[in-house]
């Protein structure tokens, strides 16, 4: 791992993903989590302030970057959350079948190399009746914005930790057997190629 990936990128991601528009999005979805929670790509713990400690009994924080988790631990302690770090990618989650009440995934699906494998794993660990709560940026509905997403994506990925601008979030969920009845979408304030958001809850 180079100096950029180890020391610069975690702080950059923490800053960019902690901007006001994205934090407002987190505030919409994270309080819905309850019970035994698995957060996919917990990163630096930006969701920590929004968990309802009266509803959440335990959080597993899945994150391949130890540098990001070091920041997340501070946020967990500050907000009095019982959080356990799992250093792993989402394509192979080291948890038992049907053990999670809620999976939380915010601004993460864009960076997962094998989305189908990851979503299959999420479906595996969710209990019957469990929920996937998500908020993601992805492919835009406007052709002019999509053209820019497609043009910029190869370069963007190299400097953003593997983030993709143009992933079709609803299609990815549907293809993996998830059903979402409350999908919402909008452009957030900011740079349009990275600001079209999808959020809601899904069952498997």
MDAnalysis code that builds the backbone (N, CA, C; Angstrom):
import MDAnalysis as mda
import numpy as np

u = mda.Universe.empty(612, n_residues=204, atom_resindex=np.repeat(np.arange(204), 3), trajectory=True)
u.add_TopologyAttr("name", ["N", "CA", "C"] * 204)
u.add_TopologyAttr("resid", np.arange(1, 205))
u.add_TopologyAttr("resname", ["UNK", "UNK", "UNK", "UNK", "UNK", "UNK", "UNK", "UNK", "UNK", "UNK", "UNK", "UNK", "UNK", "UNK", "UNK", "UNK", "UNK", "UNK", "UNK", "UNK", "UNK", "UNK", "UNK", "UNK", "UNK", "UNK", "UNK", "UNK", "UNK", "UNK", "UNK", "UNK", "UNK", "UNK", "UNK", "UNK", "UNK", "UNK", "UNK", "UNK", "UNK", "UNK", "UNK", "UNK", "UNK", "UNK", "UNK", "UNK", "UNK", "UNK", "UNK", "UNK", "UNK", "UNK", "UNK", "UNK", "UNK", "UNK", "UNK", "UNK", "UNK", "UNK", "UNK", "UNK", "UNK", "UNK", "UNK", "UNK", "UNK", "UNK", "UNK", "UNK", "UNK", "UNK", "UNK", "UNK", "UNK", "UNK", "UNK", "UNK", "UNK", "UNK", "UNK", "UNK", "UNK", "UNK", "UNK", "UNK", "UNK", "UNK", "UNK", "UNK", "UNK", "UNK", "UNK", "UNK", "UNK", "UNK", "UNK", "UNK", "UNK", "UNK", "UNK", "UNK", "UNK", "UNK", "UNK", "UNK", "UNK", "UNK", "UNK", "UNK", "UNK", "UNK", "UNK", "UNK", "UNK", "UNK", "UNK", "UNK", "UNK", "UNK", "UNK", "UNK", "UNK", "UNK", "UNK", "UNK", "UNK", "UNK", "UNK", "UNK", "UNK", "UNK", "UNK", "UNK", "UNK", "UNK", "UNK", "UNK", "UNK", "UNK", "UNK", "UNK", "UNK", "UNK", "UNK", "UNK", "UNK", "UNK", "UNK", "UNK", "UNK", "UNK", "UNK", "UNK", "UNK", "UNK", "UNK", "UNK", "UNK", "UNK", "UNK", "UNK", "UNK", "UNK", "UNK", "UNK", "UNK", "UNK", "UNK", "UNK", "UNK", "UNK", "UNK", "UNK", "UNK", "UNK", "UNK", "UNK", "UNK", "UNK", "UNK", "UNK", "UNK", "UNK", "UNK", "UNK", "UNK", "UNK", "UNK", "UNK", "UNK", "UNK", "UNK", "UNK", "UNK", "UNK", "UNK", "UNK", "UNK", "UNK", "UNK", "UNK"])
u.atoms.positions = np.array([
    [0.853, -1.195, 0.000],
    [0.000, 0.000, 0.000],
    [0.885, 1.241, 0.000],
    [0.651, 2.172, -0.923],
    [1.464, 3.357, -1.039],
    [1.119, 4.416, -0.010],
    [1.934, 5.458, 0.017],
    [1.718, 6.559, 0.958],
    [0.362, 7.219, 0.726],
    [-0.006, 7.410, -0.543],
    [-1.288, 8.058, -0.846],
    [-2.454, 7.245, -0.282],
    [-2.461, 5.916, -0.546],
    [-3.570, 5.067, -0.111],
    [-3.633, 4.931, 1.400],
    [-2.475, 4.895, 2.044],
    [-2.435, 4.631, 3.482],
    [-2.640, 5.870, 4.326],
    [-2.088, 7.002, 3.904],
    [-2.088, 8.184, 4.761],
    [-2.949, 9.344, 4.258],
    [-3.021, 9.512, 2.946],
    [-3.734, 10.667, 2.388],
    [-5.188, 10.325, 2.079],
    [-5.428, 9.194, 1.402],
    [-6.776, 8.841, 0.964],
    [-7.774, 8.721, 2.119],
    [-7.444, 8.046, 3.249],
    [-8.432, 7.961, 4.338],
    [-8.911, 9.321, 4.828],
    [-7.996, 10.273, 4.970],
    [-8.381, 11.609, 5.432],
    [-9.191, 12.336, 4.363],
    [-8.830, 12.123, 3.098],
    [-9.561, 12.752, 2.000],
    [-10.996, 12.223, 1.928],
    [-11.131, 10.897, 2.023],
    [-12.474, 10.285, 1.985],
    [-13.308, 10.759, 3.169],
    [-12.702, 10.818, 4.337],
    [-13.411, 11.285, 5.536],
    [-13.932, 12.707, 5.334],
    [-13.118, 13.561, 4.728],
    [-13.511, 14.954, 4.515],
    [-14.618, 15.069, 3.470],
    [-14.437, 14.398, 2.326],
    [-15.407, 14.497, 1.235],
    [-16.745, 13.887, 1.635],
    [-16.704, 12.699, 2.256],
    [-17.942, 12.006, 2.624],
    [-18.614, 12.614, 3.852],
    [-17.932, 13.544, 4.506],
    [-18.506, 14.203, 5.665],
    [-19.072, 15.576, 5.374],
    [-19.234, 15.920, 4.091],
    [-19.807, 17.216, 3.751],
    [-21.293, 17.255, 4.120],
    [-21.813, 18.459, 4.300],
    [-23.171, 18.630, 4.837],
    [-24.250, 17.887, 4.038],
    [-24.274, 17.950, 2.698],
    [-25.343, 17.252, 1.983],
    [-25.353, 15.746, 2.232],
    [-24.169, 15.114, 2.265],
    [-24.127, 13.676, 2.500],
    [-24.450, 13.345, 3.953],
    [-24.059, 14.201, 4.866],
    [-24.402, 13.952, 6.271],
    [-25.912, 14.056, 6.488],
    [-26.566, 14.946, 5.770],
    [-28.028, 15.026, 5.876],
    [-28.681, 13.746, 5.346],
    [-28.090, 13.171, 4.305],
    [-28.606, 11.910, 3.775],
    [-28.435, 10.781, 4.794],
    [-27.282, 10.739, 5.431],
    [-27.047, 9.722, 6.460],
    [-28.088, 9.839, 7.581],
    [-28.392, 11.066, 7.929],
    [-29.337, 11.312, 9.012],
    [-30.738, 10.798, 8.673],
    [-31.049, 10.694, 7.381],
    [-32.358, 10.191, 6.970],
    [-32.488, 8.684, 7.173],
    [-31.406, 7.939, 6.963],
    [-31.533, 6.490, 6.903],
    [-30.962, 5.749, 8.117],
    [-29.862, 6.213, 8.672],
    [-29.180, 5.452, 9.720],
    [-30.042, 5.247, 10.965],
    [-30.857, 6.223, 11.405],
    [-31.689, 5.993, 12.593],
    [-32.686, 4.854, 12.445],
    [-32.910, 4.362, 11.231],
    [-33.831, 3.242, 11.014],
    [-33.234, 1.911, 11.454],
    [-31.929, 1.863, 11.661],
    [-31.259, 0.623, 12.036],
    [-31.675, 0.175, 13.426],
    [-31.771, -1.165, 13.595],
    [-32.117, -1.700, 14.907],
    [-31.496, -3.076, 15.102],
    [-31.392, -3.476, 16.385],
    [-30.894, -4.806, 16.708],
    [-29.412, -4.983, 16.435],
    [-29.073, -6.175, 15.934],
    [-27.702, -6.503, 15.555],
    [-27.451, -5.907, 14.172],
    [-26.534, -4.968, 14.082],
    [-26.332, -4.197, 12.855],
    [-24.974, -4.519, 12.239],
    [-24.968, -4.714, 10.942],
    [-23.733, -4.822, 10.174],
    [-23.645, -3.614, 9.258],
    [-22.609, -2.807, 9.447],
    [-22.391, -1.689, 8.532],
    [-21.315, -2.070, 7.534],
    [-21.672, -2.037, 6.262],
    [-20.751, -2.390, 5.183],
    [-19.938, -1.153, 4.820],
    [-18.609, -1.266, 4.929],
    [-17.761, -0.117, 4.625],
    [-17.948, 0.983, 5.644],
    [-17.707, 0.655, 6.904],
    [-17.950, 1.643, 7.963],
    [-17.030, 2.847, 7.846],
    [-15.910, 2.683, 7.132],
    [-15.022, 3.808, 6.875],
    [-14.549, 4.472, 8.157],
    [-14.670, 5.774, 8.214],
    [-14.208, 6.538, 9.373],
    [-15.298, 6.734, 10.422],
    [-16.438, 6.051, 10.237],
    [-17.501, 6.112, 11.251],
    [-18.397, 7.327, 11.159],
    [-18.588, 7.850, 9.966],
    [-19.417, 9.048, 9.816],
    [-20.887, 8.810, 10.154],
    [-21.318, 7.548, 10.141],
    [-22.709, 7.251, 10.498],
    [-22.936, 7.175, 11.999],
    [-21.879, 7.097, 12.773],
    [-21.993, 6.857, 14.214],
    [-22.930, 7.842, 14.939],
    [-22.898, 9.137, 14.620],
    [-23.764, 10.067, 15.356],
    [-25.260, 9.816, 15.163],
    [-25.620, 9.040, 14.134],
    [-27.029, 8.908, 13.772],
    [-27.663, 7.593, 14.216],
    [-26.876, 6.683, 14.772],
    [-27.469, 5.455, 15.310],
    [-28.247, 5.774, 16.585],
    [-29.395, 5.147, 16.734],
    [-30.205, 5.285, 17.941],
    [-29.733, 4.232, 18.942],
    [-29.038, 4.664, 19.974],
    [-28.444, 3.715, 20.924],
    [-29.500, 2.927, 21.692],
    [-30.739, 3.397, 21.698],
    [-31.807, 2.659, 22.377],
    [-32.362, 1.537, 21.498],
    [-32.027, 1.548, 20.210],
    [-32.553, 0.547, 19.267],
    [-31.481, -0.425, 18.769],
    [-30.223, -0.025, 18.880],
    [-29.126, -0.830, 18.334],
    [-28.385, -1.508, 19.476],
    [-28.272, -2.837, 19.418],
    [-27.601, -3.583, 20.489],
    [-26.120, -3.815, 20.198],
    [-25.745, -3.922, 18.932],
    [-24.348, -4.186, 18.572],
    [-24.135, -3.793, 17.115],
    [-22.947, -3.299, 16.816],
    [-22.589, -2.957, 15.437],
    [-21.325, -3.709, 15.048],
    [-21.414, -4.450, 13.953],
    [-20.217, -4.967, 13.312],
    [-19.843, -3.971, 12.217],
    [-18.636, -3.471, 12.262],
    [-18.172, -2.531, 11.250],
    [-17.234, -3.209, 10.278],
    [-17.741, -3.509, 9.084],
    [-16.935, -4.179, 8.059],
    [-16.137, -3.139, 7.290],
    [-14.823, -3.292, 7.249],
    [-13.978, -2.285, 6.607],
    [-12.611, -2.897, 6.301],
    [-12.172, -2.872, 5.034],
    [-10.864, -3.432, 4.703],
    [-9.687, -2.573, 5.144],
    [-9.925, -1.296, 5.429],
    [-8.831, -0.369, 5.750],
    [-8.702, -0.173, 7.252],
    [-7.592, -0.635, 7.813],
    [-7.335, -0.424, 9.242],
    [-7.164, 1.059, 9.553],
    [-6.658, 1.826, 8.608],
    [-6.473, 3.262, 8.813],
    [-7.822, 3.968, 8.988],
    [-8.821, 3.550, 8.203],
    [-10.155, 4.137, 8.339],
    [-10.786, 3.736, 9.672],
    [-10.601, 2.476, 10.069],
    [-11.197, 2.010, 11.320],
    [-10.616, 2.737, 12.525],
    [-9.352, 3.115, 12.456],
    [-8.749, 3.852, 13.572],
    [-9.511, 5.141, 13.843],
    [-10.008, 5.770, 12.774],
    [-10.823, 6.982, 12.941],
    [-12.213, 6.608, 13.451],
    [-12.770, 5.498, 12.928],
    [-14.118, 5.075, 13.309],
    [-14.214, 4.728, 14.792],
    [-13.169, 4.124, 15.340],
    [-13.180, 3.748, 16.750],
    [-13.420, 4.956, 17.659],
    [-12.793, 6.065, 17.304],
    [-12.977, 7.281, 18.101],
    [-14.433, 7.736, 18.060],
    [-15.042, 7.664, 16.870],
    [-16.441, 8.062, 16.743],
    [-17.352, 7.133, 17.539],
    [-17.057, 5.824, 17.535],
    [-17.879, 4.866, 18.273],
    [-17.830, 5.146, 19.771],
    [-16.629, 5.381, 20.292],
    [-16.504, 5.665, 21.721],
    [-17.213, 6.959, 22.100],
    [-17.081, 7.956, 21.237],
    [-17.700, 9.255, 21.513],
    [-19.219, 9.141, 21.615],
    [-19.812, 8.231, 20.826],
    [-21.273, 8.118, 20.786],
    [-21.780, 6.895, 21.553],
    [-20.891, 6.288, 22.358],
    [-21.278, 5.217, 23.283],
    [-21.922, 4.025, 22.560],
    [-21.287, 3.625, 21.456],
    [-21.803, 2.506, 20.680],
    [-20.909, 1.287, 20.856],
    [-21.531, 0.118, 20.946],
    [-20.809, -1.144, 21.026],
    [-20.472, -1.575, 19.601],
    [-19.257, -1.280, 19.167],
    [-18.871, -1.523, 17.778],
    [-17.676, -2.462, 17.718],
    [-17.755, -3.425, 16.816],
    [-16.712, -4.442, 16.638],
    [-16.198, -4.380, 15.204],
    [-14.896, -4.264, 15.052],
    [-14.282, -4.120, 13.733],
    [-14.070, -5.477, 13.080],
    [-14.491, -5.605, 11.814],
    [-14.186, -6.775, 10.996],
    [-13.392, -6.284, 9.792],
    [-12.125, -6.635, 9.737],
    [-11.285, -6.197, 8.619],
    [-11.460, -7.170, 7.462],
    [-12.321, -6.795, 6.544],
    [-12.666, -7.685, 5.432],
    [-13.369, -6.894, 4.347],
    [-13.329, -7.431, 3.146],
    [-14.156, -6.908, 2.073],
    [-15.561, -7.482, 2.181],
    [-16.493, -6.881, 1.471],
    [-17.894, -7.303, 1.562],
    [-18.189, -8.562, 0.757],
    [-17.264, -8.962, -0.112],
    [-17.503, -10.151, -0.939],
    [-17.428, -11.446, -0.146],
    [-16.845, -11.396, 1.053],
    [-16.766, -12.576, 1.910],
    [-16.878, -12.110, 3.361],
    [-18.085, -12.113, 3.892],
    [-18.352, -11.579, 5.227],
    [-18.199, -12.703, 6.257],
    [-17.276, -12.577, 7.191],
    [-17.035, -13.653, 8.158],
    [-18.032, -13.665, 9.315],
    [-19.313, -13.783, 8.958],
    [-20.390, -13.912, 9.941],
    [-21.274, -15.087, 9.540],
    [-22.017, -15.618, 10.510],
    [-22.892, -16.757, 10.255],
    [-24.120, -16.337, 9.447],
    [-24.763, -17.328, 8.863],
    [-26.019, -17.086, 8.151],
    [-27.076, -16.545, 9.115],
    [-27.910, -15.646, 8.611],
    [-29.113, -15.199, 9.330],
    [-28.808, -14.701, 10.743],
    [-27.802, -13.839, 10.875],
    [-27.427, -13.358, 12.213],
    [-27.576, -11.848, 12.373],
    [-27.964, -11.149, 11.325],
    [-27.993, -9.684, 11.330],
    [-29.424, -9.188, 11.143],
    [-29.830, -8.256, 11.999],
    [-31.162, -7.659, 11.863],
    [-31.199, -6.565, 10.802],
    [-30.136, -5.759, 10.747],
    [-30.089, -4.617, 9.831],
    [-28.698, -4.518, 9.211],
    [-28.654, -4.367, 7.913],
    [-27.406, -4.014, 7.224],
    [-27.505, -2.555, 6.800],
    [-26.483, -1.789, 7.125],
    [-26.422, -0.380, 6.738],
    [-25.306, -0.223, 5.712],
    [-25.621, 0.443, 4.612],
    [-24.640, 0.638, 3.550],
    [-24.817, 2.049, 2.985],
    [-23.872, 2.934, 3.274],
    [-23.955, 4.308, 2.795],
    [-22.686, 4.676, 2.041],
    [-22.854, 5.068, 0.791],
    [-21.744, 5.513, -0.056],
    [-20.625, 4.475, -0.067],
    [-21.019, 3.221, -0.260],
    [-20.091, 2.086, -0.221],
    [-20.170, 1.228, -1.471],
    [-21.374, 1.019, -1.990],
    [-21.551, 0.134, -3.138],
    [-20.763, 0.617, -4.349],
    [-20.477, 1.891, -4.389],
    [-19.710, 2.457, -5.508],
    [-18.273, 1.950, -5.543],
    [-17.748, 1.494, -4.396],
    [-16.332, 1.116, -4.333],
    [-16.103, -0.392, -4.295],
    [-17.142, -1.187, -4.080],
    [-16.969, -2.637, -3.952],
    [-16.638, -3.240, -5.311],
    [-15.517, -3.958, -5.429],
    [-15.124, -4.506, -6.743],
    [-16.147, -5.491, -7.307],
    [-16.658, -6.419, -6.486],
    [-17.585, -7.444, -6.963],
    [-18.938, -7.242, -6.270],
    [-19.765, -6.411, -6.868],
    [-21.022, -6.031, -6.221],
    [-21.981, -7.202, -6.069],
    [-22.036, -8.084, -7.061],
    [-22.965, -9.212, -6.989],
    [-22.616, -10.127, -5.819],
    [-21.327, -10.428, -5.664],
    [-20.889, -11.279, -4.560],
    [-21.182, -10.614, -3.217],
    [-20.953, -9.314, -3.130],
    [-21.189, -8.592, -1.881],
    [-22.672, -8.591, -1.512],
    [-23.537, -8.336, -2.472],
    [-24.971, -8.304, -2.189],
    [-25.497, -9.704, -1.852],
    [-24.923, -10.731, -2.467],
    [-25.292, -12.103, -2.103],
    [-24.917, -12.387, -0.646],
    [-23.749, -11.912, -0.237],
    [-23.303, -12.101, 1.137],
    [-24.199, -11.337, 2.127],
    [-24.606, -10.142, 1.749],
    [-25.516, -9.374, 2.596],
    [-26.835, -10.128, 2.770],
    [-27.351, -10.679, 1.679],
    [-28.568, -11.472, 1.764],
    [-28.400, -12.699, 2.648],
    [-27.216, -13.280, 2.625],
    [-26.950, -14.488, 3.418],
    [-26.962, -14.198, 4.914],
    [-26.342, -13.089, 5.330],
    [-26.215, -12.826, 6.768],
    [-27.467, -12.187, 7.369],
    [-28.339, -11.618, 6.540],
    [-29.573, -11.023, 7.053],
    [-30.524, -12.087, 7.582],
    [-31.131, -11.812, 8.724],
    [-32.174, -12.677, 9.246],
    [-33.416, -12.587, 8.362],
    [-34.266, -13.610, 8.361],
    [-35.564, -13.475, 7.686],
    [-36.311, -12.257, 8.241],
    [-36.754, -11.401, 7.353],
    [-37.414, -10.173, 7.778],
    [-36.462, -9.026, 8.053],
    [-35.149, -9.291, 7.938],
    [-34.162, -8.231, 8.142],
    [-34.170, -7.229, 7.000],
    [-33.539, -6.084, 7.230],
    [-33.575, -4.999, 6.254],
    [-32.176, -4.533, 5.872],
    [-32.025, -4.204, 4.616],
    [-30.861, -3.474, 4.121],
    [-31.262, -2.011, 4.003],
    [-30.569, -1.160, 4.739],
    [-30.792, 0.289, 4.674],
    [-29.646, 0.882, 3.878],
    [-29.958, 1.614, 2.831],
    [-28.891, 2.078, 1.944],
    [-29.074, 3.528, 1.543],
    [-27.967, 4.164, 1.254],
    [-27.930, 5.488, 0.637],
    [-26.669, 5.528, -0.208],
    [-26.820, 5.659, -1.517],
    [-25.697, 5.543, -2.439],
    [-25.803, 6.591, -3.541],
    [-24.656, 6.986, -4.063],
    [-24.684, 7.784, -5.294],
    [-24.484, 6.838, -6.471],
    [-24.970, 7.242, -7.640],
    [-24.859, 6.349, -8.782],
    [-25.200, 7.033, -10.083],
    [-25.544, 6.198, -11.062],
    [-25.787, 6.696, -12.406],
    [-26.925, 7.720, -12.392],
    [-26.732, 8.810, -13.113],
    [-27.704, 9.906, -13.144],
    [-28.782, 9.658, -14.194],
    [-29.959, 10.238, -14.024],
    [-31.035, 10.055, -14.997],
    [-30.879, 10.907, -16.249],
    [-30.045, 11.944, -16.179],
    [-29.894, 12.865, -17.308],
    [-28.747, 12.431, -18.200],
    [-29.034, 12.353, -19.505],
    [-28.044, 11.839, -20.445],
    [-26.759, 12.661, -20.433],
    [-26.878, 13.974, -20.338],
    [-25.685, 14.822, -20.355],
    [-24.776, 14.543, -19.159],
    [-25.384, 14.296, -17.985],
    [-24.595, 13.973, -16.793],
    [-23.994, 12.577, -16.920],
    [-24.775, 11.637, -17.451],
    [-24.266, 10.275, -17.632],
    [-23.060, 10.242, -18.553],
    [-23.066, 11.064, -19.582],
    [-21.904, 11.100, -20.492],
    [-20.650, 11.502, -19.735],
    [-20.771, 12.498, -18.864],
    [-19.619, 12.922, -18.070],
    [-19.209, 11.839, -17.082],
    [-20.179, 11.168, -16.505],
    [-19.851, 10.073, -15.593],
    [-19.034, 9.002, -16.308],
    [-19.471, 8.633, -17.503],
    [-18.778, 7.589, -18.256],
    [-17.379, 8.023, -18.683],
    [-17.243, 9.284, -19.066],
    [-15.939, 9.776, -19.503],
    [-14.941, 9.842, -18.347],
    [-15.425, 10.320, -17.205],
    [-14.523, 10.588, -16.086],
    [-14.241, 9.365, -15.220],
    [-15.097, 8.370, -15.283],
    [-15.009, 7.266, -14.334],
    [-13.655, 6.549, -14.304],
    [-13.031, 6.233, -15.449],
    [-11.752, 5.519, -15.387],
    [-10.674, 6.262, -14.608],
    [-10.621, 7.578, -14.771],
    [-9.621, 8.372, -14.045],
    [-10.054, 8.579, -12.596],
    [-11.330, 8.850, -12.414],
    [-11.877, 9.095, -11.073],
    [-11.566, 7.931, -10.134],
    [-11.750, 6.694, -10.625],
    [-11.540, 5.509, -9.786],
    [-10.129, 5.433, -9.224],
    [-9.159, 5.865, -10.016],
    [-7.762, 5.728, -9.627],
    [-7.409, 6.586, -8.410],
    [-8.073, 7.722, -8.276],
    [-7.716, 8.670, -7.219],
    [-8.739, 8.733, -6.080],
    [-9.792, 7.901, -6.171],
    [-10.873, 7.999, -5.181],
    [-11.084, 6.700, -4.413],
    [-10.080, 5.854, -4.380],
    [-10.216, 4.604, -3.646],
    [-11.114, 3.592, -4.326],
    [-11.220, 3.656, -5.650],
    [-12.036, 2.700, -6.395],
    [-13.483, 3.091, -6.555],
    [-13.844, 4.317, -6.202],
    [-15.221, 4.790, -6.323],
    [-15.628, 4.885, -7.795],
    [-16.814, 4.355, -8.109],
    [-17.384, 4.454, -9.450],
    [-18.508, 5.486, -9.462],
    [-18.532, 6.323, -10.474],
    [-19.543, 7.375, -10.577],
    [-20.877, 6.879, -11.132],
    [-20.857, 5.761, -11.863],
    [-21.991, 5.435, -12.734],
    [-22.642, 4.091, -12.450],
    [-22.626, 3.640, -11.217],
    [-23.236, 2.345, -10.931],
    [-24.767, 2.455, -10.857],
    [-25.482, 1.492, -11.488],
    [-26.954, 1.519, -11.505],
    [-27.504, 0.872, -10.232],
    [-27.617, 1.622, -9.172],
    [-27.915, 1.090, -7.844],
    [-29.198, 0.250, -7.809],
    [-30.350, 0.740, -8.304],
    [-31.570, -0.091, -8.233],
    [-31.432, -1.409, -8.984],
    [-30.778, -1.393, -10.142],
    [-30.608, -2.619, -10.924],
    [-29.731, -3.622, -10.187],
    [-28.671, -3.143, -9.539],
    [-27.787, -4.043, -8.796],
    [-28.557, -4.726, -7.666],
    [-29.373, -3.966, -6.949],
    [-30.154, -4.542, -5.862],
    [-31.167, -5.555, -6.391],
    [-31.846, -5.205, -7.448],
    [-32.874, -6.082, -8.013],
    [-32.270, -7.388, -8.509],
    [-31.135, -7.306, -9.191],
    [-30.495, -8.508, -9.728],
    [-30.045, -9.464, -8.631],
    [-29.819, -8.926, -7.428],
    [-29.393, -9.772, -6.309],
    [-30.560, -10.188, -5.412],
    [-31.773, -9.960, -5.881],
    [-32.942, -10.459, -5.165],
    [-33.484, -9.541, -4.099],
    [-33.051, -8.283, -4.066],
    [-33.569, -7.341, -3.077],
    [-34.780, -6.605, -3.640],
    [-35.750, -6.392, -2.774],
    [-36.957, -5.658, -3.147],
    [-37.020, -4.375, -2.327],
    [-37.222, -3.264, -3.015],
    [-37.265, -1.961, -2.357],
    [-38.572, -1.264, -2.719],
    [-39.400, -0.986, -1.707],
    [-40.708, -0.368, -1.957],
    [-40.701, 1.128, -1.693],
    [-39.590, 1.659, -1.149],
    [-39.581, 3.081, -0.772],
    [-38.383, 3.828, -1.355],
    [-37.935, 3.420, -2.545],
    [-36.770, 4.040, -3.170],
    [-37.021, 5.528, -3.423],
    [-36.067, 6.360, -3.024],
    [-36.130, 7.794, -3.278],
    [-34.846, 8.232, -3.983],
    [-34.949, 9.285, -4.772],
    [-33.796, 9.758, -5.533],
    [-33.789, 11.277, -5.587],
    [-32.600, 11.835, -5.727],
    [-32.471, 13.276, -5.949],
    [-31.003, 13.610, -6.207],
    [-30.770, 14.749, -6.845],
    [-29.433, 15.328, -6.915],
    [-29.165, 16.065, -5.609],
    [-28.016, 15.804, -5.013],
    [-27.579, 16.607, -3.880],
    [-26.873, 17.855, -4.401],
    [-26.782, 18.896, -3.596],
    [-25.986, 20.057, -4.000],
    [-24.541, 19.624, -4.225],
    [-23.947, 20.141, -5.282],
    [-22.550, 19.804, -5.547],
    [-22.319, 19.378, -6.980],
    [-21.200, 18.715, -7.191],
    [-20.751, 18.289, -8.517],
    [-21.665, 17.190, -9.037],
    [-22.387, 17.446, -10.134],
    [-23.454, 16.552, -10.580],
    [-23.010, 15.126, -10.908],
    [-21.841, 14.894, -11.512],
    [-21.469, 13.505, -11.797],
    [-21.374, 12.613, -10.558],
    [-21.224, 13.201, -9.378],
    [-21.106, 12.398, -8.158],
    [-22.223, 12.653, -7.169],
    [-23.305, 13.296, -7.603],
    [-24.283, 13.770, -6.610],
    [-25.692, 13.207, -6.766],
    [-25.915, 12.281, -7.730],
    [-27.264, 11.725, -7.828],
    [-27.384, 10.590, -6.824],
    [-28.327, 10.728, -5.889],
    [-28.452, 9.797, -4.763],
    [-29.680, 8.911, -4.869],
    [-29.502, 7.671, -4.399],
    [-30.564, 6.693, -4.238],
    [-30.593, 6.279, -2.770],
    [-31.761, 6.219, -2.137],
    [-31.811, 5.730, -0.772],
    [-33.159, 5.086, -0.464],
    [-33.130, 4.212, 0.553],
    [-34.340, 3.520, 0.966],
    [-34.005, 2.296, 1.797],
    [-34.992, 1.398, 1.938],
    [-34.778, 0.130, 2.629],
    [-35.167, -0.991, 1.677],
    [-34.477, -2.125, 1.815],
    [-34.722, -3.255, 0.923],
    [-34.752, -4.543, 1.738],
    [-35.555, -5.486, 1.287],
    [-35.640, -6.810, 1.897],
    [-35.197, -7.851, 0.889],
    [-34.788, -9.002, 1.386],
    [-34.231, -10.045, 0.498],
    [-35.140, -11.267, 0.494],
])
